[in-house]
Amino acid sequence: MSEGRSFYVLAYDISDDRRRLKLARLMESLGVRVQGSVFEAYLTARELEHLLRRCRKI
């Protein structure tokens, strides 16, 4: 059984340039940038959880 995808708007506010660039690259790998620090993506629950784990590490 395949997981359904849901639409998410992903946004962040990070002042550190290095961390912000890492997070932007991560978001770009999964979604589409619609504004400086705002992305849109269709993700499964598993993909979202994986993304959140990686964000916490950054």
Gaussian input, Z-matrix of N, CA and C with variables (Angstrom, degrees):
# hf/3-21g

backbone

0 1
 N
 C     1     B1
 C     2     B2     1     A1
 N     3     B3     2     A2     1     D1
 C     4     B4     3     A3     2     D2
 C     5     B5     4     A4     3     D3
 N     6     B6     5     A5     4     D4
 C     7     B7     6     A6     5     D5
 C     8     B8     7     A7     6     D6
 N     9     B9     8     A8     7     D7
 C    10    B10     9     A9     8     D8
 C    11    B11    10    A10     9     D9
 N    12    B12    11    A11    10    D10
 C    13    B13    12    A12    11    D11
 C    14    B14    13    A13    12    D12
 N    15    B15    14    A14    13    D13
 C    16    B16    15    A15    14    D14
 C    17    B17    16    A16    15    D15
 N    18    B18    17    A17    16    D16
 C    19    B19    18    A18    17    D17
 C    20    B20    19    A19    18    D18
 N    21    B21    20    A20    19    D19
 C    22    B22    21    A21    20    D20
 C    23    B23    22    A22    21    D21
 N    24    B24    23    A23    22    D22
 C    25    B25    24    A24    23    D23
 C    26    B26    25    A25    24    D24
 N    27    B27    26    A26    25    D25
 C    28    B28    27    A27    26    D26
 C    29    B29    28    A28    27    D27
 N    30    B30    29    A29    28    D28
 C    31    B31    30    A30    29    D29
 C    32    B32    31    A31    30    D30
 N    33    B33    32    A32    31    D31
 C    34    B34    33    A33    32    D32
 C    35    B35    34    A34    33    D33
 N    36    B36    35    A35    34    D34
 C    37    B37    36    A36    35    D35
 C    38    B38    37    A37    36    D36
 N    39    B39    38    A38    37    D37
 C    40    B40    39    A39    38    D38
 C    41    B41    40    A40    39    D39
 N    42    B42    41    A41    40    D40
 C    43    B43    42    A42    41    D41
 C    44    B44    43    A43    42    D42
 N    45    B45    44    A44    43    D43
 C    46    B46    45    A45    44    D44
 C    47    B47    46    A46    45    D45
 N    48    B48    47    A47    46    D46
 C    49    B49    48    A48    47    D47
 C    50    B50    49    A49    48    D48
 N    51    B51    50    A50    49    D49
 C    52    B52    51    A51    50    D50
 C    53    B53    52    A52    51    D51
 N    54    B54    53    A53    52    D52
 C    55    B55    54    A54    53    D53
 C    56    B56    55    A55    54    D54
 N    57    B57    56    A56    55    D55
 C    58    B58    57    A57    56    D56
 C    59    B59    58    A58    57    D57
 N    60    B60    59    A59    58    D58
 C    61    B61    60    A60    59    D59
 C    62    B62    61    A61    60    D60
 N    63    B63    62    A62    61    D61
 C    64    B64    63    A63    62    D62
 C    65    B65    64    A64    63    D63
 N    66    B66    65    A65    64    D64
 C    67    B67    66    A66    65    D65
 C    68    B68    67    A67    66    D66
 N    69    B69    68    A68    67    D67
 C    70    B70    69    A69    68    D68
 C    71    B71    70    A70    69    D69
 N    72    B72    71    A71    70    D70
 C    73    B73    72    A72    71    D71
 C    74    B74    73    A73    72    D72
 N    75    B75    74    A74    73    D73
 C    76    B76    75    A75    74    D74
 C    77    B77    76    A76    75    D75
 N    78    B78    77    A77    76    D76
 C    79    B79    78    A78    77    D77
 C    80    B80    79    A79    78    D78
 N    81    B81    80    A80    79    D79
 C    82    B82    81    A81    80    D80
 C    83    B83    82    A82    81    D81
 N    84    B84    83    A83    82    D82
 C    85    B85    84    A84    83    D83
 C    86    B86    85    A85    84    D84
 N    87    B87    86    A86    85    D85
 C    88    B88    87    A87    86    D86
 C    89    B89    88    A88    87    D87
 N    90    B90    89    A89    88    D88
 C    91    B91    90    A90    89    D89
 C    92    B92    91    A91    90    D90
 N    93    B93    92    A92    91    D91
 C    94    B94    93    A93    92    D92
 C    95    B95    94    A94    93    D93
 N    96    B96    95    A95    94    D94
 C    97    B97    96    A96    95    D95
 C    98    B98    97    A97    96    D96
 N    99    B99    98    A98    97    D97
 C   100   B100    99    A99    98    D98
 C   101   B101   100   A100    99    D99
 N   102   B102   101   A101   100   D100
 C   103   B103   102   A102   101   D101
 C   104   B104   103   A103   102   D102
 N   105   B105   104   A104   103   D103
 C   106   B106   105   A105   104   D104
 C   107   B107   106   A106   105   D105
 N   108   B108   107   A107   106   D106
 C   109   B109   108   A108   107   D107
 C   110   B110   109   A109   108   D108
 N   111   B111   110   A110   109   D109
 C   112   B112   111   A111   110   D110
 C   113   B113   112   A112   111   D111
 N   114   B114   113   A113   112   D112
 C   115   B115   114   A114   113   D113
 C   116   B116   115   A115   114   D114
 N   117   B117   116   A116   115   D115
 C   118   B118   117   A117   116   D116
 C   119   B119   118   A118   117   D117
 N   120   B120   119   A119   118   D118
 C   121   B121   120   A120   119   D119
 C   122   B122   121   A121   120   D120
 N   123   B123   122   A122   121   D121
 C   124   B124   123   A123   122   D122
 C   125   B125   124   A124   123   D123
 N   126   B126   125   A125   124   D124
 C   127   B127   126   A126   125   D125
 C   128   B128   127   A127   126   D126
 N   129   B129   128   A128   127   D127
 C   130   B130   129   A129   128   D128
 C   131   B131   130   A130   129   D129
 N   132   B132   131   A131   130   D130
 C   133   B133   132   A132   131   D131
 C   134   B134   133   A133   132   D132
 N   135   B135   134   A134   133   D133
 C   136   B136   135   A135   134   D134
 C   137   B137   136   A136   135   D135
 N   138   B138   137   A137   136   D136
 C   139   B139   138   A138   137   D137
 C   140   B140   139   A139   138   D138
 N   141   B141   140   A140   139   D139
 C   142   B142   141   A141   140   D140
 C   143   B143   142   A142   141   D141
 N   144   B144   143   A143   142   D142
 C   145   B145   144   A144   143   D143
 C   146   B146   145   A145   144   D144
 N   147   B147   146   A146   145   D145
 C   148   B148   147   A147   146   D146
 C   149   B149   148   A148   147   D147
 N   150   B150   149   A149   148   D148
 C   151   B151   150   A150   149   D149
 C   152   B152   151   A151   150   D150
 N   153   B153   152   A152   151   D151
 C   154   B154   153   A153   152   D152
 C   155   B155   154   A154   153   D153
 N   156   B156   155   A155   154   D154
 C   157   B157   156   A156   155   D155
 C   158   B158   157   A157   156   D156
 N   159   B159   158   A158   157   D157
 C   160   B160   159   A159   158   D158
 C   161   B161   160   A160   159   D159
 N   162   B162   161   A161   160   D160
 C   163   B163   162   A162   161   D161
 C   164   B164   163   A163   162   D162
 N   165   B165   164   A164   163   D163
 C   166   B166   165   A165   164   D164
 C   167   B167   166   A166   165   D165
 N   168   B168   167   A167   166   D166
 C   169   B169   168   A168   167   D167
 C   170   B170   169   A169   168   D168
 N   171   B171   170   A170   169   D169
 C   172   B172   171   A171   170   D170
 C   173   B173   172   A172   171   D171

   B1=1.4477
   B2=1.5226
   B3=1.3169
   B4=1.4654
   B5=1.5342
   B6=1.2959
   B7=1.4684
   B8=1.5178
   B9=1.3246
   B10=1.4436
   B11=1.5232
   B12=1.2878
   B13=1.4653
   B14=1.5180
   B15=1.3172
   B16=1.4579
   B17=1.5172
   B18=1.3217
   B19=1.4624
   B20=1.5218
   B21=1.3410
   B22=1.4587
   B23=1.5173
   B24=1.3178
   B25=1.4533
   B26=1.5173
   B27=1.3250
   B28=1.4605
   B29=1.5206
   B30=1.3227
   B31=1.4668
   B32=1.5187
   B33=1.3143
   B34=1.4586
   B35=1.5163
   B36=1.3254
   B37=1.4592
   B38=1.5278
   B39=1.3223
   B40=1.4606
   B41=1.5228
   B42=1.3189
   B43=1.4619
   B44=1.5256
   B45=1.3309
   B46=1.4623
   B47=1.5279
   B48=1.3401
   B49=1.4685
   B50=1.5249
   B51=1.3101
   B52=1.4564
   B53=1.5336
   B54=1.3142
   B55=1.4679
   B56=1.5242
   B57=1.3382
   B58=1.4648
   B59=1.5282
   B60=1.3265
   B61=1.4579
   B62=1.5289
   B63=1.3252
   B64=1.4653
   B65=1.5243
   B66=1.3289
   B67=1.4549
   B68=1.5301
   B69=1.3191
   B70=1.4672
   B71=1.5215
   B72=1.3145
   B73=1.4722
   B74=1.5256
   B75=1.3126
   B76=1.4567
   B77=1.5283
   B78=1.3109
   B79=1.4694
   B80=1.5301
   B81=1.3409
   B82=1.4635
   B83=1.5254
   B84=1.3273
   B85=1.4657
   B86=1.5262
   B87=1.3237
   B88=1.4632
   B89=1.5231
   B90=1.3222
   B91=1.4545
   B92=1.5184
   B93=1.3222
   B94=1.4539
   B95=1.5199
   B96=1.3357
   B97=1.4667
   B98=1.5251
   B99=1.3316
   B100=1.4607
   B101=1.5207
   B102=1.3205
   B103=1.4563
   B104=1.5222
   B105=1.3051
   B106=1.4573
   B107=1.5122
   B108=1.3067
   B109=1.4630
   B110=1.5270
   B111=1.3132
   B112=1.4689
   B113=1.5289
   B114=1.3337
   B115=1.4550
   B116=1.5199
   B117=1.3317
   B118=1.4580
   B119=1.5180
   B120=1.3285
   B121=1.4598
   B122=1.5191
   B123=1.3139
   B124=1.4617
   B125=1.5189
   B126=1.3308
   B127=1.4539
   B128=1.5195
   B129=1.3144
   B130=1.4565
   B131=1.5224
   B132=1.3096
   B133=1.4640
   B134=1.5287
   B135=1.2993
   B136=1.4732
   B137=1.5371
   B138=1.3322
   B139=1.4714
   B140=1.5245
   B141=1.3241
   B142=1.4586
   B143=1.5250
   B144=1.3140
   B145=1.4609
   B146=1.5231
   B147=1.3094
   B148=1.4661
   B149=1.5347
   B150=1.3222
   B151=1.4648
   B152=1.5270
   B153=1.3130
   B154=1.4557
   B155=1.5288
   B156=1.3345
   B157=1.4759
   B158=1.5218
   B159=1.3351
   B160=1.4716
   B161=1.5269
   B162=1.3321
   B163=1.4721
   B164=1.5272
   B165=1.3135
   B166=1.4602
   B167=1.5213
   B168=1.3259
   B169=1.4581
   B170=1.5289
   B171=1.3226
   B172=1.4687
   B173=1.5065
   A1=108.80
   A2=116.90
   A3=119.73
   A4=110.35
   A5=114.45
   A6=120.21
   A7=109.25
   A8=116.57
   A9=120.40
   A10=111.05
   A11=114.98
   A12=120.48
   A13=109.13
   A14=115.02
   A15=121.80
   A16=108.34
   A17=115.71
   A18=121.95
   A19=109.16
   A20=116.57
   A21=122.11
   A22=110.58
   A23=114.95
   A24=122.14
   A25=105.45
   A26=116.00
   A27=122.49
   A28=108.80
   A29=116.89
   A30=120.37
   A31=109.69
   A32=115.65
   A33=120.66
   A34=109.90
   A35=116.07
   A36=123.40
   A37=106.32
   A38=116.15
   A39=121.97
   A40=108.58
   A41=117.16
   A42=120.38
   A43=113.04
   A44=118.18
   A45=121.52
   A46=110.05
   A47=117.06
   A48=121.77
   A49=113.10
   A50=117.11
   A51=120.92
   A52=111.59
   A53=116.15
   A54=120.19
   A55=110.81
   A56=116.76
   A57=120.56
   A58=110.74
   A59=117.96
   A60=121.29
   A61=111.09
   A62=117.49
   A63=121.00
   A64=110.98
   A65=115.62
   A66=119.46
   A67=110.92
   A68=117.25
   A69=120.65
   A70=110.70
   A71=117.36
   A72=120.54
   A73=110.99
   A74=116.28
   A75=120.51
   A76=110.30
   A77=116.89
   A78=120.88
   A79=111.29
   A80=116.73
   A81=120.45
   A82=111.63
   A83=116.88
   A84=119.50
   A85=111.57
   A86=117.14
   A87=120.81
   A88=114.60
   A89=116.75
   A90=119.05
   A91=112.31
   A92=114.56
   A93=122.50
   A94=108.60
   A95=116.07
   A96=120.43
   A97=108.30
   A98=116.07
   A99=120.82
   A100=111.52
   A101=116.07
   A102=122.58
   A103=105.78
   A104=118.34
   A105=122.27
   A106=116.05
   A107=117.85
   A108=121.05
   A109=111.93
   A110=116.02
   A111=121.57
   A112=108.74
   A113=114.90
   A114=121.41
   A115=109.11
   A116=115.41
   A117=121.76
   A118=107.70
   A119=116.01
   A120=119.51
   A121=110.65
   A122=115.30
   A123=122.75
   A124=106.10
   A125=116.93
   A126=121.88
   A127=111.54
   A128=114.79
   A129=119.65
   A130=107.57
   A131=116.98
   A132=120.68
   A133=110.32
   A134=116.82
   A135=121.88
   A136=110.58
   A137=116.64
   A138=120.22
   A139=110.96
   A140=116.61
   A141=120.45
   A142=110.80
   A143=117.51
   A144=120.85
   A145=110.87
   A146=116.88
   A147=121.40
   A148=110.00
   A149=116.72
   A150=121.52
   A151=111.08
   A152=116.99
   A153=120.70
   A154=111.44
   A155=116.90
   A156=119.47
   A157=111.38
   A158=115.64
   A159=119.26
   A160=111.14
   A161=116.96
   A162=120.59
   A163=111.01
   A164=116.60
   A165=120.01
   A166=111.49
   A167=117.78
   A168=121.29
   A169=111.79
   A170=116.17
   A171=120.49
   A172=109.30
   D1=129.89
   D2=-178.33
   D3=-89.60
   D4=147.37
   D5=178.45
   D6=-79.91
   D7=143.26
   D8=175.77
   D9=-80.16
   D10=153.34
   D11=178.27
   D12=-100.51
   D13=144.86
   D14=176.35
   D15=-119.92
   D16=154.91
   D17=-180.00
   D18=-87.58
   D19=131.75
   D20=178.71
   D21=-129.02
   D22=143.92
   D23=169.01
   D24=-105.78
   D25=120.17
   D26=-176.23
   D27=-110.11
   D28=129.78
   D29=-178.86
   D30=-142.99
   D31=153.73
   D32=177.64
   D33=-147.50
   D34=162.05
   D35=177.58
   D36=-138.56
   D37=94.95
   D38=-176.06
   D39=-125.80
   D40=127.69
   D41=-177.97
   D42=-85.92
   D43=-25.78
   D44=-178.80
   D45=-74.83
   D46=118.92
   D47=-175.16
   D48=-57.79
   D49=-43.86
   D50=-176.46
   D51=-65.04
   D52=-46.91
   D53=178.68
   D54=-65.64
   D55=-39.80
   D56=179.97
   D57=-62.96
   D58=-41.53
   D59=179.23
   D60=-64.98
   D61=-42.60
   D62=177.87
   D63=-60.27
   D64=-44.11
   D65=-178.99
   D66=-68.29
   D67=-39.06
   D68=178.45
   D69=-61.80
   D70=-42.48
   D71=178.41
   D72=-63.32
   D73=-40.99
   D74=177.66
   D75=-61.57
   D76=-47.97
   D77=-179.31
   D78=-63.30
   D79=-40.37
   D80=179.97
   D81=-64.28
   D82=-26.37
   D83=179.46
   D84=-73.65
   D85=-16.43
   D86=-176.56
   D87=-117.27
   D88=-20.07
   D89=-174.75
   D90=-145.95
   D91=-167.03
   D92=-177.66
   D93=-115.27
   D94=130.78
   D95=177.55
   D96=-75.61
   D97=128.33
   D98=178.62
   D99=-112.06
   D100=-14.06
   D101=176.13
   D102=-161.96
   D103=172.28
   D104=-174.75
   D105=-38.65
   D106=-57.54
   D107=-177.99
   D108=-122.89
   D109=29.75
   D110=-179.83
   D111=-125.88
   D112=130.73
   D113=-177.94
   D114=-129.97
   D115=154.89
   D116=173.44
   D117=-119.70
   D118=140.59
   D119=-179.59
   D120=-153.69
   D121=148.53
   D122=170.47
   D123=-102.86
   D124=115.35
   D125=-175.01
   D126=-130.72
   D127=149.81
   D128=170.18
   D129=-80.52
   D130=168.79
   D131=177.69
   D132=-60.92
   D133=-38.88
   D134=179.76
   D135=-65.71
   D136=-43.94
   D137=178.80
   D138=-63.55
   D139=-40.18
   D140=178.92
   D141=-63.34
   D142=-44.79
   D143=179.64
   D144=-63.16
   D145=-40.90
   D146=177.73
   D147=-62.84
   D148=-43.86
   D149=177.97
   D150=-59.81
   D151=-45.84
   D152=-178.50
   D153=-64.34
   D154=-38.82
   D155=176.43
   D156=-61.82
   D157=-43.02
   D158=-179.83
   D159=-67.71
   D160=-36.83
   D161=178.12
   D162=-63.11
   D163=-41.60
   D164=179.73
   D165=-61.91
   D166=-33.74
   D167=178.97
   D168=-69.73
   D169=-32.12
   D170=179.62
   D171=-75.08

